[in-house]
Amino acid sequence: MSDEVANAVGECARAAKAAAPSLARASDTAIDGALRDMAQRLIDERGTVLAANADDVAQARETGMSTGLLDRLTITTDRLNDMAEQLRLLADSPHQQRDIELAELDHGRKLVERRRPVGVLGANYEARPNVTVDIASQLVKSRNAGVLRTGSAALGSAERLLRVVVAPALRDAGVDPDVVRLVPRAERDAAYALVQLPNLIPLVILRGSGDTTRSLARHAATNGVGTLAHADGGAVLYVDPAAKDETVRELVATSLDRLGVCNRLNLLLIHNESYERVWPLVSETLDAHGVRPSLPPHQHPLGYEWALDDDNEATVTVAGVSGVEDAVRIANEETSGLAAGIVTEDEEAATTFLNGYQGTGVFWNASTRLLDGFKLRGVPETGINLDRVPGPRGPVTYTDLYVRQYAVLPAR
């Protein structure tokens, strides 16, 4: 790692830490006003934002970026409008209660749980410029400063979004715009520098391809930095004998509207007894979406995530299973644990599936694409945390970005 890269990340971290008190002091009204201003600036600066993104997309296309990654990189007018609407909804969302009284203690005292900002958070993400606004807005709402780092593909778009949307809205709200800094370096080493500053950035949000994110999480652990890592995805759908044909068609179709996202249909499990009946309608639906099946015998693990395969994104693994217990076992043991769904009209089978699956999101006759902060909770997300330990799990939003502090106070 070059000194220039390390120094650039350190400078951003120190600036964000110095600016953090201005965000902590800001009123709820000022915070929400800044978010609404960001939404309006997105609309007002639509032309310049889309132009910067078009440049990023053109350069990425020249380098041979895959279709799925190009889809993630692209900001369309509709997507920009959606970003603005999410900012407005976030502004209207309630602020976290800062002090929660838990109990009355002896000697005229009370126990209070206080929710405090972490301080400065880091975030690493790749070819997803919309994440710049998603994470920046979550940090502002939770009163955390932040250092954002993205790769070369999205850096131009991210810089434009910070310069014409985020920073001026913060400044006009009386908040030091340095509370959200973007690392101006595209080198991969910048991501590793971000996760080795425990005294400046104690927690880093990691989003991206599985191998890279896992490597960053390991590097963070050796440096005493905590992470909320979104490394792996790939959703499972199990078709039970009691499934309605129209529901199967609907869920397969709606789960494949975008192939480069983590919660898309990745592994389709069909009960052996229903295979001959179900397969023709599944095949027809896959063909209609330009998706090919990977059929037995598989030359890859069942949970292989196609969204991360630049050459084979338009693929779904299809396999037969002996029953709901077999489907649950595969979903738990051979996939990432992101999301799994069952298609059935049999309540007993659905209950078995719902109670047996241990992953982050479980669905009955509903698309796994719903596992998203905005779709489930009405606010943007920083990512989806798959940890199987206490703490924020599933879509992580501003309500999760705090640390608990216990206070014993006079009971007045």
VENBEL-V154507 format. One record per residue. RES is the residue in three letters. BURIAL is 1 if it has 24 or more other ideal C-beta (glycine too) atoms within 12 Angstrom, else 0. Layout:
RES&BURIAL ; RES&BURIAL
//
This chain:
MET&0 ; SER&0 ; ASP&0 ; GLU&0 ; VAL&1 ; ALA&1 ; ASN&0 ; ALA&1 ; VAL&1 ; GLY&1 ; GLU&1 ; CYS&1 ; ALA&1 ; ARG&0 ; ALA&1 ; ALA&1 ; LYS&1 ; ALA&0 ; ALA&1 ; ALA&1 ; PRO&0 ; SER&1 ; LEU&1 ; ALA&1 ; ARG&0 ; ALA&1 ; SER&0 ; ASP&0 ; THR&0 ; ALA&1 ; ILE&1 ; ASP&1 ; GLY&1 ; ALA&1 ; LEU&1 ; ARG&1 ; ASP&1 ; MET&1 ; ALA&1 ; GLN&1 ; ARG&1 ; LEU&1 ; ILE&1 ; ASP&0 ; GLU&1 ; ARG&1 ; GLY&0 ; THR&1 ; VAL&1 ; LEU&1 ; ALA&0 ; ALA&1 ; ASN&1 ; ALA&1 ; ASP&1 ; ASP&1 ; VAL&1 ; ALA&0 ; GLN&1 ; ALA&1 ; ARG&0 ; GLU&0 ; THR&0 ; GLY&0 ; MET&1 ; SER&1 ; THR&1 ; GLY&1 ; LEU&1 ; LEU&1 ; ASP&1 ; ARG&1 ; LEU&1 ; THR&1 ; ILE&1 ; THR&0 ; THR&0 ; ASP&0 ; ARG&1 ; LEU&1 ; ASN&0 ; ASP&1 ; MET&1 ; ALA&1 ; GLU&1 ; GLN&1 ; LEU&1 ; ARG&1 ; LEU&1 ; LEU&1 ; ALA&1 ; ASP&0 ; SER&1 ; PRO&0 ; HIS&1 ; GLN&1 ; GLN&0 ; ARG&0 ; ASP&0 ; ILE&0 ; GLU&0 ; LEU&0 ; ALA&0 ; GLU&0 ; LEU&0 ; ASP&0 ; HIS&0 ; GLY&0 ; ARG&0 ; LYS&0 ; LEU&0 ; VAL&1 ; GLU&0 ; ARG&0 ; ARG&1 ; ARG&0 ; PRO&1 ; VAL&1 ; GLY&1 ; VAL&1 ; LEU&1 ; GLY&1 ; ALA&1 ; ASN&1 ; TYR&1 ; GLU&1 ; ALA&1 ; ARG&1 ; PRO&1 ; ASN&1 ; VAL&1 ; THR&1 ; VAL&1 ; ASP&1 ; ILE&1 ; ALA&1 ; SER&1 ; GLN&1 ; LEU&1 ; VAL&1 ; LYS&1 ; SER&1 ; ARG&1 ; ASN&1 ; ALA&1 ; GLY&1 ; VAL&1 ; LEU&1 ; ARG&1 ; THR&1 ; GLY&1 ; SER&1 ; ALA&1 ; ALA&1 ; LEU&1 ; GLY&1 ; SER&1 ; ALA&1 ; GLU&1 ; ARG&1 ; LEU&1 ; LEU&1 ; ARG&1 ; VAL&1 ; VAL&1 ; VAL&1 ; ALA&1 ; PRO&0 ; ALA&1 ; LEU&1 ; ARG&1 ; ASP&0 ; ALA&1 ; GLY&0 ; VAL&1 ; ASP&1 ; PRO&1 ; ASP&1 ; VAL&1 ; VAL&1 ; ARG&1 ; LEU&1 ; VAL&1 ; PRO&1 ; ARG&1 ; ALA&1 ; GLU&0 ; ARG&1 ; ASP&1 ; ALA&1 ; ALA&1 ; TYR&1 ; ALA&1 ; LEU&1 ; VAL&1 ; GLN&1 ; LEU&1 ; PRO&1 ; ASN&0 ; LEU&1 ; ILE&1 ; PRO&1 ; LEU&1 ; VAL&1 ; ILE&1 ; LEU&1 ; ARG&1 ; GLY&1 ; SER&1 ; GLY&1 ; ASP&0 ; THR&1 ; THR&1 ; ARG&0 ; SER&0 ; LEU&1 ; ALA&1 ; ARG&0 ; HIS&1 ; ALA&1 ; ALA&0 ; THR&0 ; ASN&1 ; GLY&0 ; VAL&1 ; GLY&1 ; THR&1 ; LEU&1 ; ALA&1 ; HIS&1 ; ALA&1 ; ASP&1 ; GLY&1 ; GLY&1 ; ALA&1 ; VAL&1 ; LEU&1 ; TYR&1 ; VAL&1 ; ASP&1 ; PRO&1 ; ALA&1 ; ALA&1 ; LYS&0 ; ASP&0 ; GLU&0 ; THR&1 ; VAL&1 ; ARG&1 ; GLU&1 ; LEU&1 ; VAL&1 ; ALA&1 ; THR&1 ; SER&1 ; LEU&1 ; ASP&0 ; ARG&1 ; LEU&1 ; GLY&1 ; VAL&1 ; CYS&1 ; ASN&1 ; ARG&1 ; LEU&1 ; ASN&1 ; LEU&1 ; LEU&1 ; LEU&1 ; ILE&1 ; HIS&1 ; ASN&0 ; GLU&0 ; SER&1 ; TYR&1 ; GLU&0 ; ARG&0 ; VAL&1 ; TRP&1 ; PRO&0 ; LEU&1 ; VAL&1 ; SER&1 ; GLU&0 ; THR&1 ; LEU&1 ; ASP&0 ; ALA&0 ; HIS&1 ; GLY&0 ; VAL&1 ; ARG&0 ; PRO&1 ; SER&1 ; LEU&0 ; PRO&0 ; PRO&0 ; HIS&0 ; GLN&0 ; HIS&0 ; PRO&0 ; LEU&1 ; GLY&1 ; TYR&1 ; GLU&1 ; TRP&1 ; ALA&1 ; LEU&1 ; ASP&1 ; ASP&1 ; ASP&0 ; ASN&1 ; GLU&1 ; ALA&1 ; THR&1 ; VAL&1 ; THR&1 ; VAL&1 ; ALA&1 ; GLY&1 ; VAL&1 ; SER&0 ; GLY&1 ; VAL&1 ; GLU&0 ; ASP&1 ; ALA&1 ; VAL&1 ; ARG&1 ; ILE&1 ; ALA&1 ; ASN&1 ; GLU&0 ; GLU&1 ; THR&1 ; SER&1 ; GLY&1 ; LEU&1 ; ALA&1 ; ALA&1 ; GLY&1 ; ILE&1 ; VAL&1 ; THR&1 ; GLU&0 ; ASP&1 ; GLU&0 ; GLU&0 ; ALA&1 ; ALA&1 ; THR&0 ; THR&1 ; PHE&1 ; LEU&1 ; ASN&0 ; GLY&1 ; TYR&1 ; GLN&1 ; GLY&1 ; THR&1 ; GLY&1 ; VAL&1 ; PHE&1 ; TRP&1 ; ASN&1 ; ALA&1 ; SER&1 ; THR&1 ; ARG&1 ; LEU&1 ; LEU&1 ; ASP&1 ; GLY&1 ; PHE&1 ; LYS&1 ; LEU&1 ; ARG&1 ; GLY&0 ; VAL&1 ; PRO&1 ; GLU&1 ; THR&1 ; GLY&1 ; ILE&1 ; ASN&1 ; LEU&1 ; ASP&1 ; ARG&0 ; VAL&0 ; PRO&0 ; GLY&0 ; PRO&1 ; ARG&1 ; GLY&1 ; PRO&1 ; VAL&1 ; THR&1 ; TYR&1 ; THR&1 ; ASP&1 ; LEU&1 ; TYR&1 ; VAL&0 ; ARG&0 ; GLN&0 ; TYR&0 ; ALA&0 ; VAL&0 ; LEU&0 ; PRO&0 ; ALA&0 ; ARG&0
//
